[in-house]
Amino acid sequence: MTGTRKAVVALFLLPALVLLGALVVYPIGYSVVRSFYDQQGDGFAGFDNYRALFTDDGIRTALKNNVIWVVFAPTVATALGLVFAVLTERVRWGTAFKLVVFMPMTISMLAAGIIFRLVYDQDPDKGVANAVWVGVHDTFAPSSAFPKAHPGRRSPLVADKGGFITRDPVHAGQSVTLPLVGVAPDVMPDGAGKAVQAATDPGRVTGTAWQDFTRGKGVGTLGRVDPSELGYSGMRIEAVKDGEVVDSTKAGADGTFTLSGKADGARLRLPASNFAEPYNGVDWLGPSLVTPAVIGSYVWMWAGFAMVLIAAGLAGVPRELLEAARVDGANEWQVFRRVTVPLLAPVLAVVAVTLMINVLKVFDLVFIIAPGSSQDDANVLALELYRKGFSEGRPGVASAIAVFLLLLVIPVMAFNVRRLRREVRR
């Protein structure tokens, strides 16, 4: 069109073609060739390496997880980006909000992986996710103050369904002693007071539940309430007859308790709720939740990318169409669902397809966030390629995985390019 000679055009294109050939064409060609050779690289293996893609357990798990990634990660990120883009149009501080949401895009995958490895830490004192989860859980279901308590020697208590129960029935007018050990004095509840031997009461069953331990060797008498020992304040005691609870109460600050005459002839039980372990949150990086957890970190990073592209598309939507829909009586939800989303469909498709291509190659987040104990469960194809090629020394299988990934990406890229060209023609 400009009259430039073909030789000059080729000369200008030559540096780019050399780089393209060295950095793209040659590695792809070499990977294809290497995928047909054995582990040493000097023996032709045929399609054995490709057969391993469907017989190796690690690769099959990775393929399954990649399907989960492709289905959920782009969908959630695009949906959040759409919601953010639409809502921020209606608030004055929308620009500031977009800046905050887009900010994770400036962080490398490696740094984001380290951040979320800490966020998902099992210890609520370290992991933000479990700190919030434990706080909410403990608001409605507080844990026991005596999780380690258990009967000592010469105790009248025996194990029963996670709790403890007296060996023999008790009777009215009897003062029962329920000695326990296992709770350090410095972690006893703040309300715990000095233990007191309960006085007898005709027609009632009384007793004391206390920490039968006195600091110092040879100090105190085992099985007897000593002045320096603490009562189990708040300990629940039940009277059980024929498997049914006939009466129950809670110990006072000094460990003493009183049951009505219904407890005569019953056995006293300390139910399992007295010994519930503290709730330590959710094992986010365990085998069952590690993949959703890593996808969550990906969405945190890429929702801002989706929001910016969708917001740019939203700026080009004719406002007259939105106003016409409102004049015709459509509410905001109807305008969004029947006008805004259809008009944004090309942009949404481009965003979703771009993210699909991106998640097919995801590696950094899975490698950093998933601990060694559950990395097999979080495995994806890019990570399996790395493990087969460098950890297990099977470059032929690794090359086959690389070629397989290329074959998966090509149709998605072709769809994206064709859609972009169609938009340009319009």
C-alpha positions as CSV (number, residue, x, y, z in Angstrom):
1,M,0.0,0.0,0.0
2,T,2.9,2.4,0.7
3,G,5.0,1.2,-2.2
4,T,7.7,-0.2,0.2
5,R,9.7,-3.0,-1.4
6,K,9.3,-6.5,0.1
7,A,13.0,-6.7,0.8
8,V,12.8,-3.7,3.1
9,V,9.7,-5.1,4.9
10,A,11.5,-8.4,5.4
11,L,14.5,-6.6,6.8
12,F,12.5,-4.7,9.3
13,L,10.6,-7.8,10.4
14,L,13.7,-9.9,10.6
15,P,14.7,-9.0,14.3
16,A,11.2,-9.7,15.5
17,L,11.0,-13.0,13.5
18,V,14.4,-14.1,14.9
19,L,13.2,-13.4,18.5
20,L,9.9,-15.1,17.8
21,G,11.6,-18.2,16.4
22,A,14.1,-18.4,19.2
23,L,11.7,-17.8,22.1
24,V,8.5,-19.4,20.8
25,V,8.8,-21.5,17.7
26,Y,11.9,-23.4,18.6
27,P,10.8,-24.3,22.2
28,I,7.5,-25.5,21.0
29,G,9.1,-27.6,18.3
30,Y,11.7,-29.0,20.6
31,S,9.0,-29.9,23.2
32,V,7.0,-31.7,20.6
33,V,10.0,-33.8,19.5
34,R,11.1,-34.4,23.1
35,S,7.7,-35.7,24.0
36,F,8.3,-38.8,21.8
37,Y,11.5,-39.8,23.5
38,D,12.2,-41.7,26.7
39,Q,13.6,-40.4,30.0
40,Q,17.2,-40.4,28.7
41,G,16.3,-38.7,25.5
42,D,18.1,-41.2,23.2
43,G,15.3,-43.8,22.8
44,F,12.1,-43.4,20.8
45,A,9.1,-43.9,23.1
46,G,6.3,-43.3,20.7
47,F,3.1,-42.3,22.4
48,D,4.0,-43.8,25.8
49,N,4.5,-40.3,27.3
50,Y,1.1,-39.2,26.0
51,R,-0.5,-42.4,27.3
52,A,0.8,-41.4,30.8
53,L,-1.4,-38.3,30.6
54,F,-4.4,-40.5,31.2
55,T,-2.9,-43.3,33.3
56,D,-0.7,-41.4,35.8
57,D,-2.7,-40.6,39.0
58,G,-0.9,-37.3,39.6
59,I,-1.6,-36.1,36.0
60,R,-5.2,-37.1,36.3
61,T,-5.7,-35.2,39.5
62,A,-4.0,-32.2,37.9
63,L,-6.3,-32.4,34.9
64,K,-9.4,-32.7,37.2
65,N,-8.2,-29.6,39.1
66,N,-7.6,-27.7,35.9
67,V,-11.2,-28.3,34.9
68,I,-12.3,-26.9,38.3
69,W,-10.1,-23.9,37.8
70,V,-11.4,-23.2,34.3
71,V,-15.0,-23.5,35.3
72,F,-15.0,-21.5,38.6
73,A,-12.1,-19.1,38.6
74,P,-12.9,-17.1,35.5
75,T,-16.7,-17.2,36.2
76,V,-16.3,-15.8,39.8
77,A,-13.7,-13.2,38.8
78,T,-15.8,-12.0,35.9
79,A,-19.0,-11.9,37.9
80,L,-17.3,-9.9,40.7
81,G,-15.7,-7.6,38.1
82,L,-19.1,-7.0,36.6
83,V,-20.7,-6.2,40.0
84,F,-17.9,-3.9,41.0
85,A,-17.9,-2.0,37.7
86,V,-21.7,-1.4,37.8
87,L,-21.9,-0.4,41.4
88,T,-18.9,1.9,41.4
89,E,-20.6,3.9,38.7
90,R,-23.1,5.1,41.2
91,V,-20.9,6.3,44.1
92,R,-18.7,9.3,44.3
93,W,-15.7,7.3,45.7
94,G,-15.9,4.8,42.9
95,T,-12.5,5.7,41.5
96,A,-10.9,5.1,44.9
97,F,-12.7,1.7,45.2
98,K,-11.5,0.7,41.8
99,L,-7.9,1.6,42.7
100,V,-8.1,-0.6,45.9
101,V,-9.7,-3.6,44.0
102,F,-7.1,-3.3,41.2
103,M,-4.1,-3.0,43.5
104,P,-3.6,-6.7,43.9
105,M,-2.8,-6.9,40.2
106,T,0.5,-5.0,41.0
107,I,1.6,-7.8,43.2
108,S,3.5,-10.7,41.8
109,M,2.0,-14.2,42.0
110,L,4.9,-15.3,44.2
111,A,4.2,-12.4,46.7
112,A,0.4,-13.1,46.6
113,G,1.1,-16.8,47.3
114,I,3.2,-15.9,50.4
115,I,0.5,-13.5,51.6
116,F,-2.3,-16.1,51.3
117,R,-0.1,-18.8,52.8
118,L,-0.2,-16.7,55.9
119,V,-3.9,-15.7,55.5
120,Y,-4.9,-19.4,55.5
121,D,-2.6,-20.4,58.4
122,Q,-4.3,-22.9,60.7
123,D,-3.3,-21.0,63.8
124,P,-5.9,-18.3,64.5
125,D,-3.2,-16.1,66.0
126,K,-1.4,-16.0,62.6
127,G,-4.1,-16.7,59.9
128,V,-6.6,-13.9,59.2
129,A,-9.1,-16.3,57.8
130,N,-9.2,-18.5,60.8
131,A,-9.0,-15.6,63.2
132,V,-12.3,-14.3,61.8
133,W,-13.8,-17.8,61.5
134,V,-12.9,-18.7,65.1
135,G,-14.2,-15.3,66.4
136,V,-17.6,-15.9,64.8
137,H,-17.7,-19.6,65.9
138,D,-16.8,-18.8,69.5
139,T,-19.4,-16.1,69.7
140,F,-22.1,-18.8,69.3
141,A,-20.4,-21.9,70.5
142,P,-17.7,-21.1,73.1
143,S,-15.2,-23.9,73.9
144,S,-14.8,-25.5,77.3
145,A,-12.3,-24.1,79.9
146,F,-11.3,-27.7,80.8
147,P,-10.4,-29.5,77.5
148,K,-7.5,-31.5,79.1
149,A,-9.2,-32.4,82.4
150,H,-9.4,-36.1,83.3
151,P,-9.8,-38.3,86.4
152,G,-6.6,-39.0,88.3
153,R,-5.8,-42.1,90.3
154,R,-8.3,-43.3,92.9
155,S,-11.0,-41.2,91.2
156,P,-14.6,-42.5,91.3
157,L,-15.1,-41.4,87.7
158,V,-14.7,-43.6,84.5
159,A,-14.8,-42.6,80.8
160,D,-18.3,-42.3,79.2
161,K,-19.0,-41.0,75.6
162,G,-16.3,-38.3,75.7
163,G,-17.1,-37.4,79.3
164,F,-16.9,-39.2,82.6
165,I,-19.4,-40.8,85.0
166,T,-19.2,-42.2,88.5
167,R,-18.7,-45.9,88.9
168,D,-21.4,-46.3,91.5
169,P,-24.8,-44.6,92.1
170,V,-25.0,-41.7,94.6
171,H,-27.6,-41.1,97.3
172,A,-29.4,-38.2,99.0
173,G,-27.6,-36.9,102.0
174,Q,-24.2,-37.9,100.5
175,S,-21.4,-35.4,99.7
176,V,-19.7,-36.7,96.5
177,T,-16.1,-35.8,95.5
178,L,-15.3,-35.6,91.8
179,P,-11.5,-35.0,91.6
180,L,-10.0,-34.2,88.2
181,V,-6.5,-33.3,87.0
182,G,-4.9,-32.1,83.8
183,V,-5.6,-28.4,83.8
184,A,-2.7,-26.2,84.8
185,P,-3.5,-23.8,87.7
186,D,-2.5,-20.8,85.7
187,V,-5.0,-21.6,82.9
188,M,-8.0,-22.2,85.2
189,P,-11.0,-19.9,84.5
190,D,-10.8,-16.5,86.1
191,G,-13.9,-17.2,88.1
192,A,-12.4,-20.3,89.8
193,G,-12.1,-20.0,93.5
194,K,-10.6,-22.0,96.3
195,A,-12.2,-25.5,96.4
196,V,-14.5,-26.3,99.3
197,Q,-15.8,-29.7,100.5
198,A,-19.6,-29.5,100.1
199,A,-21.7,-30.0,103.2
200,T,-24.2,-32.8,103.3
201,D,-27.9,-31.9,102.9
202,P,-30.6,-34.5,103.7
203,G,-32.9,-35.1,100.7
204,R,-30.3,-33.7,98.3
205,V,-27.0,-34.8,96.6
206,T,-24.1,-32.5,97.1
207,G,-20.6,-32.6,96.0
208,T,-17.4,-30.9,94.8
209,A,-15.7,-31.0,91.4
210,W,-12.2,-29.6,91.7
211,Q,-8.6,-29.7,90.4
212,D,-7.0,-32.3,92.7
213,F,-3.5,-30.9,92.4
214,T,-1.3,-28.8,94.7
215,R,2.0,-27.4,93.6
216,G,5.1,-28.8,95.3
217,K,6.2,-32.4,95.8
218,G,4.4,-34.2,98.6
219,V,2.0,-31.3,99.3
220,G,-1.7,-32.0,99.6
221,T,-3.7,-35.2,99.9
222,L,-4.8,-37.1,96.9
223,G,-8.6,-37.4,96.6
224,R,-9.3,-34.8,99.3
225,V,-10.1,-31.1,98.9
226,D,-7.0,-29.1,100.1
227,P,-7.1,-25.3,100.8
228,S,-4.8,-24.4,97.9
229,E,-6.8,-26.3,95.2
230,L,-9.2,-24.7,92.8
231,G,-12.8,-25.6,92.1
232,Y,-14.0,-26.3,88.5
233,S,-16.3,-23.2,88.2
234,G,-19.1,-23.8,85.7
235,M,-18.5,-27.6,85.4
236,R,-21.8,-29.2,84.3
237,I,-23.0,-32.2,86.3
238,E,-25.8,-34.5,85.3
239,A,-27.7,-37.2,87.3
240,V,-28.3,-40.2,85.0
241,K,-30.8,-43.0,85.7
242,D,-31.4,-45.8,83.1
243,G,-29.7,-43.7,80.5
244,E,-31.9,-40.6,81.1
245,V,-30.9,-37.3,82.7
246,V,-33.1,-36.8,85.7
247,D,-31.4,-33.6,87.0
248,S,-28.5,-31.4,86.2
249,T,-26.6,-28.4,87.6
250,K,-23.4,-26.4,87.3
251,A,-20.6,-26.2,89.9
252,G,-20.1,-22.8,91.6
253,A,-16.9,-20.9,91.8
254,D,-15.6,-23.1,94.6
255,G,-16.5,-26.3,92.7
256,T,-19.5,-27.2,94.9
257,F,-22.9,-28.3,93.5
258,T,-26.3,-29.4,94.7
259,L,-28.7,-31.8,93.0
260,S,-32.4,-32.4,94.0
261,G,-33.7,-35.6,95.5
262,K,-34.3,-36.9,91.9
263,A,-30.6,-37.7,91.8
264,D,-31.0,-40.3,94.6
265,G,-29.8,-43.6,93.2
266,A,-28.4,-42.0,90.0
267,R,-24.9,-41.9,88.7
268,L,-23.3,-38.5,88.2
269,R,-22.0,-37.7,84.8
270,L,-19.7,-34.9,83.6
271,P,-20.8,-34.6,79.9
272,A,-18.4,-34.3,77.0
273,S,-19.3,-30.6,76.6
274,N,-17.2,-29.9,79.7
275,F,-14.1,-31.1,77.8
276,A,-14.6,-29.7,74.3
277,E,-11.3,-28.8,72.7
278,P,-10.9,-25.2,71.7
279,Y,-12.0,-24.5,68.1
280,N,-9.0,-23.9,65.9
281,G,-10.8,-23.0,62.8
282,V,-10.9,-24.5,59.3
283,D,-8.1,-26.4,57.7
284,W,-8.1,-24.2,54.6
285,L,-5.0,-25.8,53.2
286,G,-6.1,-29.4,53.9
287,P,-6.8,-31.9,51.1
288,S,-10.5,-31.0,50.8
289,L,-10.3,-27.2,50.7
290,V,-6.9,-26.4,49.3
291,T,-8.1,-26.0,45.7
292,P,-11.0,-23.6,46.6
293,A,-8.7,-21.7,48.9
294,V,-6.1,-21.2,46.1
295,I,-8.9,-20.2,43.6
296,G,-10.0,-17.6,46.2
297,S,-6.5,-16.0,46.2
298,Y,-6.6,-16.0,42.4
299,V,-9.9,-14.2,42.3
300,W,-8.6,-11.7,44.8
301,M,-5.8,-10.8,42.3
302,W,-7.8,-10.9,39.0
303,A,-11.2,-9.5,39.9
304,G,-9.7,-6.0,39.6
305,F,-8.5,-6.8,36.0
306,A,-12.0,-7.9,35.1
307,M,-13.5,-4.8,36.7
308,V,-11.3,-2.4,34.8
309,L,-12.1,-4.0,31.4
310,I,-15.8,-4.3,32.1
311,A,-15.9,-0.7,33.4
312,A,-14.3,0.4,30.1
313,G,-17.0,-1.5,28.2
314,L,-19.7,0.0,30.4
315,A,-18.5,3.5,29.6
316,G,-19.4,2.8,25.9
317,V,-22.9,1.6,26.6
318,P,-25.5,4.2,25.2
319,R,-27.2,5.8,28.2
320,E,-30.2,6.4,26.1
321,L,-31.0,2.7,26.1
322,L,-30.8,2.5,29.9
323,E,-33.0,5.5,30.4
324,A,-35.5,4.2,27.8
325,A,-35.8,1.0,29.7
326,R,-36.4,2.9,33.0
327,V,-39.0,5.1,31.3
328,D,-40.8,1.9,30.1
329,G,-41.1,0.8,33.8
330,A,-38.2,-1.5,34.2
331,N,-36.6,-1.6,37.7
332,E,-32.9,-1.5,38.2
333,W,-32.5,-5.3,38.3
334,Q,-34.4,-5.7,35.0
335,V,-32.3,-2.9,33.5
336,F,-29.1,-4.7,34.6
337,R,-30.2,-8.2,33.5
338,R,-32.0,-7.4,30.3
339,V,-30.1,-4.3,29.0
340,T,-26.7,-3.9,30.6
341,V,-25.5,-7.5,30.6
342,P,-26.5,-8.2,27.0
343,L,-24.8,-5.0,25.8
344,L,-21.7,-6.0,27.8
345,A,-21.7,-9.6,26.5
346,P,-18.8,-9.1,24.1
347,V,-16.6,-7.6,26.8
348,L,-17.6,-10.3,29.3
349,A,-16.7,-13.0,26.8
350,V,-13.3,-11.5,26.2
351,V,-12.6,-11.2,29.9
352,A,-13.8,-14.7,30.7
353,V,-11.8,-16.2,27.8
354,T,-8.7,-14.3,28.7
355,L,-8.9,-15.6,32.3
356,M,-9.5,-19.1,31.0
357,I,-6.2,-19.0,29.1
358,N,-4.6,-17.6,32.2
359,V,-5.8,-20.3,34.6
360,L,-4.8,-23.1,32.3
361,K,-1.2,-22.0,33.0
362,V,-1.5,-21.3,36.7
363,F,1.5,-22.5,38.7
364,D,2.9,-19.9,41.2
365,L,-0.1,-19.7,43.5
366,V,-0.5,-23.5,43.8
367,F,3.2,-24.1,44.3
368,I,3.5,-21.5,47.0
369,I,0.2,-21.7,48.9
370,A,-0.4,-25.5,49.0
371,P,1.7,-27.1,51.7
372,G,3.6,-30.3,50.9
373,S,1.0,-32.5,52.7
374,S,-1.8,-31.4,50.3
375,Q,0.1,-30.3,47.2
376,D,-0.9,-33.6,45.5
377,D,-4.6,-32.7,46.0
378,A,-4.1,-29.1,44.7
379,N,-2.0,-30.2,41.7
380,V,-2.5,-28.6,38.3
381,L,-1.0,-29.3,34.9
382,A,1.6,-26.6,35.0
383,L,2.8,-27.7,38.5
384,E,2.8,-31.4,37.4
385,L,4.9,-30.4,34.4
386,Y,7.4,-28.8,36.7
387,R,7.4,-31.9,39.1
388,K,7.7,-34.4,36.3
389,G,10.5,-32.5,34.6
390,F,12.6,-31.4,37.5
391,S,11.6,-33.4,40.6
392,E,11.0,-36.8,39.1
393,G,13.4,-36.5,36.2
394,R,10.9,-37.5,33.4
395,P,11.4,-34.8,30.8
396,G,9.6,-36.8,28.1
397,V,6.3,-36.8,30.2
398,A,6.9,-33.2,31.1
399,S,7.2,-32.3,27.4
400,A,4.0,-34.2,26.7
401,I,2.2,-32.2,29.3
402,A,3.5,-29.0,27.8
403,V,2.2,-30.0,24.4
404,F,-1.1,-31.0,25.9
405,L,-1.4,-27.6,27.6
406,L,-0.7,-25.9,24.3
407,L,-3.4,-27.9,22.6
408,L,-5.9,-26.9,25.3
409,V,-4.9,-23.2,25.0
410,I,-5.0,-22.9,21.2
411,P,-8.8,-23.3,20.7
412,V,-9.5,-20.8,23.5
413,M,-7.0,-18.3,22.0
414,A,-8.4,-18.8,18.5
415,F,-11.9,-18.1,19.8
416,N,-10.7,-14.9,21.5
417,V,-8.8,-13.7,18.4
418,R,-11.8,-14.4,16.1
419,R,-14.1,-12.6,18.5
420,L,-11.8,-9.5,18.6
421,R,-11.6,-9.4,14.8
422,R,-15.4,-9.6,14.6
423,E,-15.6,-6.6,17.0
424,V,-13.1,-4.7,14.9
425,R,-15.2,-5.2,11.7
426,R,-18.2,-3.7,13.4
